[in-house]
Amino acid sequence: MHNYLDLFLKSFSDYWNYLVSEITSPSWTNYFYWLIGLSVLVFALEILLPWRKNQKVLRKDFWLDLFYLFFNFFLFSLVGYNAISNVAVQLFTDGLNAIGIQHITAIEVSGWPVWAQLLTMFIIADFIQWNIHRLLHRVPWLWEFHKVHHSVKEMGFAAQFRFHFMETIIYKSLQYLPLAIIGFGIEQFFIVHMVSVFIGHLNHANLNWDYGLLKYIFNNPKMHLWHHVKELPSDHPHGINYGLSLSIWDYLFKTAHVPYHQADLELGFPGDEHYPDGFLEQVKAPFIKNKVL
């Protein structure tokens, strides 16, 4: 059995060293610079090809959303998430070993062509995320965390990053087992994740795009804008257009709703005029609502 305290403490220094290495050692597999590069690319597209031409380049809460980017993708892991998740995974692994299970990989995909591994992981991961996203809208206490993301009032690429840190825990926890059962490697995960980040950037961007017939497969800026609409249709009171990368799940399960294209839809949720607009207040709000604090 492992010394969990040592693992917990070591995780902080390990992640710090990783983060320093990411920043100081650019490479083709460098997550930090891929994230920055994709963000700059989509931001440039917003500037050159804006859908809402009256929306400022540095829109409302632009800097808040950029802070969410660095907090959710880097600082959150540094202040504890990486350590907690490492211990949780090790506890889970040790628990399996204690009952004679050495690994939980049920489908070995390493012998498949690379394109087949990537496509399979992309589709499975996105379908899992689509279901988790529906839960965030339908389960009241989860919705309180997801409200942070829906507090966006002007849409832009960086709005993708405005989400409560509890969403990271929820998504990762519910995805861990089904993805662990399939033997995907870290390289495949990196590629699929960066593709998903890029699509997510575009979905939130101020762009007049819907991809033509591909809109029935891929989520897009016009479709996702309706996901953030303040007044939901009466036949979908919990939400619409839940797709993260793929829209096909919404068309298959009848949650797609794009009645027309309108650049200036009112975004948010009922009562959002009373919702806090600062980072710390937004982070605390769900815990207060759920009576955790």
Buried (B, 14 or more C-beta within 10 A) or exposed (E): EEEBEEBBEEBBEBBEEBBEEBEEEEEEEBBBBBBBBBBEBBBEBBEEEBBBEEBEEEBBBBEBBBBBBEBBBBBBBBEBBBBEBBBBBBBBBEEEEEEEEEEEEEEEBEEBEEEEBBEBBBBBBBBBBBEBBBBBBEBEEBBBBBBBBBBBBBBBBBBBBBBBBBBBBBBBEBBBEEBBBBBBEEEBBEBBBBBBBBBBBBBBBBBBBBBEEEBBBBBBBBBBBBBBBBEBEEEBEEBBBBBBBBBBBBBEEEBBBBEEBEBEBEBBBEEBEEBBEEBEEBBBBBBEBEEEE
